[in-house]
Amino acid sequence: MNIGIIGTGAVGSPLARNMAAAGHNVKVTNTRPFAELTEKAQSLGTSPATLQDVVKDVDIVFISVPFGAIAKFPQGLFRSLPDQVIVVDTGNYYPFRDEKIDALEQGQVESVWVSQQLGRPITKAFNNLLSETIAVGGKPEGTPDRIAASITGDDQHAKQVIAGLANELGFDVVDGGTLADSWRQQPGTPAYCTELTAVELTAALDDAVPGKAPQIRDQIIGEHMQRESLPSRQEMVIVNRARQLGKSSDL
C-alpha cells in the first residue's frame, strides 16, 4: 500500500520504519527543514514529502503529531482527499504538552475532536501502545501473549485495513467500537499502554469508567516527572498496570 505519515516522532517513526520494512511504500513529513527531513526519512527507509504531498496518491494517512498541532493544519488539507483514503489518528491528548484544549477538558472524545478539526471521518489506532512497543514489541501471529491494539472508528472497511497492517506489524487487534467509543483507550484508561492480550484488552475496554481517566493520566505523568531519568518501557507498563488496572505486574 501507499502510506503517508505526518510526524516522525515517538509513534510516527517506528510505524514508518516497520511498515516500510513490511514492503509498503511509505512517505513521511515533519516540521523540520527539508534537508533534515530527508535524512530522517532515509534512516527510516522511507521517502521525504512536504505536508501537501504526503497526503497525495496514498491509501492511508497516519497523523502522529501532538494534539496542539492538529488545529494548525492548512484548511482543506484533509477535506480535499478522496473518500476512500483512510485517515488514522494515532495521537493522545496531554495538557502539559499540548496546552489545554477546552473541548477536551470538558470531556469531548479526543478523536471526535480531531475528526471535527480535519473535516472528515477518521479511524483511531496505535495510540494505546507505547512507542517502544510499536518498535520492537510485535510478534508473529499465533504467538502466546501477543500484545493487542485497539482500533475504533465508524468505517468497518477502514478498521479491517488497519487491522491487517497491525497484524503485519506483529499485534493482535480488538475492535474497540465506534469513534465515539475511542475514549475507552485514551490515556489513563485500563486499555492504555498496559500491553494486554486480545482477551485482556477486550475486558479492559469494557472496564473503562467515564470521566475517570484524566485524573489517572495526570497522576502517572506527575510520577514520571519526579524521576531523575526517563522510565523504561517495562517500568512504564508496570506503573500503568498498577494505576489503570489496579494490578501489580511481574514484568
N, C-alpha and C positions, 0 to 999 in steps of 0.2 A: 504493500500500500504506500501511497504518498502521504507523508505526515509532516505537518508544520508544528513547531513548538515555540511558543512565546515565553521566553525566560530560560536562562541556563544556570539557575541557582541550585539549591539543595535537592529539589524534586525534578526540575526540568532536565538537569544534566544526566542523572542516572537513567531516566526514561529515554532520553535521546540516545545515549550510548547503547543501552540494551536493545532498543528497538532497531537501531542501525545494525547491531551485531546479529539480530534475528533476520536480517535481509530486507528490511523496509527502507524506502528512500526517505530520509529524514533531513529537513532543513530547519535551522534554528535562528532565532534573533534575540538580541538583548539591547540594552541601552548604552552599551559601551561603543567607543569609536569602531568603525568597520574593520580596521586592521586587527584590533583586539578580538572582535567577534570572529573574524576569520580564523585566527589562531585557536580560539576556543572551539569552534566548530570542527576544525581538523583534529583536535585532541579527542573529540567525541566520535569521530568517524562520520560526521555529518557535513552538510553544506551550509554556508552562511547566507542569510537573506535579510532584506530590510523588513520592517514591520508590515509594509504594504504587500511585499512579495511573499512573505511567509504564509499568508492565508490563500494564495492563489494556486490553482491547479493541485489541490490536495483533497484527500478523502477525509482526513481528520485534522483538527486544530486543537492542540493542547494549550491551555492557559495556565502557566506556572509562575505567577508573579504575586507579590504582596497585594493584599486587598486594596491598599491605598492607591495602587496604580490602575485599577480597573476602570474607574470613572474618568481617567485621563486618556483613554484610547480615543483615537480620532472618530468623530461622528461618522457613522456609516461603514466603518471597517468590517463589522460583522453582519450588519443588516443587508449588505450587498452580496453576501455569499450565497451560492446555490443552496436550495433547501436540503439537498442530500449530503452536504458537508456536515460532519459530526463535530460539534464543538464541546470540548471536555474541560471542566473546571477541576483542577487538582488542588486548589488553594484552601487555606484556612484563615479565619479572622483572628488576629491577635492585637488587641487595642494598644498595647505598649509599643508595638512595631508599626502598626498601620494608622495610628491616630484613631480616635473614636468616630465611628460611623453611626449616626443617630438611629437609623432604621434598624441596624443590627443590635444596638444597645437596647432597643425597645422590643427585641425578640423576633424580628423577621428572620426567616431561614436564610442562611448565608448564600447558598447557591440560587435561591429565588431572587435575591437582591442582585446577584451577578447577572442572571438572565435578563432582568429588567434593565440593567446598565447597558448590556450588549444589544438588546432589542431583538433577541431570538432565543429559541429553546436551546438548552444545554443539557449535558449529562455530567454527573458528579462521579469522579473515580480517582483512586490512588491517593486520596487525601488522608485515609486512615492508616497509612503505612509510613514509617519513618524513612527518611531519605536513604539511610544505610541499608534498611530492609529492602527497599527497591533495588539498590545497587547490588547487593550480594545475598539477599535472603531467599531468592527464588529457588525452587526445587523441581525436579521432573514430576510430571503428572503421575498421581498414584502414590507418591512418597508419603509415608505416615507423618502426621503432624505438619503437613504442608500448610503454610500460612495463607489465609484467605483475605481478599479485598472485597469491600462492599461497593456496589455500583447502583446509583439511583438515577432516575430520570423518567420522563413521560413517553419516550420513544423506545419501544421494545426492540426494534431493529438496531438502534444505536447502542443499546445496552448489550445486545448479543455480540456486536462487532468489538466493543471494548472488552467484553468478557473473553473473547478469543485472543486479543492482544495480551490481556493479563495472564492467561494460561500459557502463552508463549514465553512470557517473562518469568514464569515459574510460580504462579499463585493460583489457588482456587478462587472461586468467585461466589459471592452471595448477592442475590438480587435484593437490594435494600428498599425497593418500592419506588414511589414517585419522587420527583424532585422535592416536593413539599415534605417528604419523609427524610430528606438528607440531614436534617438536624440530628438524627439519631447516630450519625457518625462524625459529628463536629467535635472539636477539642473539648475534653472534659467528660465525654460520654464513655460508657464501658467498651464501645467498639473502636475507640480512637487509639491507635498506636499501641495496642496491647498484644499484638502478634498471636491471634487466635486461629484455630482451625475453622473450617466452614460451619461445622456444627456449633462450635463455641461462639462464633461470630453471629450466627443467627439468633442465638439466645441473648447475646449482648445487645444487639439492636432492639430486641423486644424489651429489654430491661431498662432502656433509657428513660429518664424521667424529665418531662418538660420543665425548662427553666432552671434545672439544677447544674447543668454543665459549666456555665460561665464561672461560677464560684470555684469549682474544682479546677478548671483550666487556670485561673489566676493563682490559685494556691500552689499548683505544681510549678508554674513559671517563677513564682516567688522563691520556692525552694531551690530551683536551679540557679537563680541569680545570686543566691547566697554562697554558692560553691566557689572555690578558688579556681576550678578548672571545669571545662565542659564535661557533662556526663557522657559515658559511653552508651552505645546502643543498648547493651544489656542493662545498664543502670537506669536508663530511661524507661525501658519496658517494665522493670521491677517497680519503679515509682508509679507508673501509670496503672499497673495492675492493682497496686495497693490502694491508690486513691480513687480510681474509677470503677474497679471491680470489687474493691473491698477484700482482696485476696493477697496473701503473701506469695512470693514466687521463688522457686529454686533455680532460676536460670543461671 
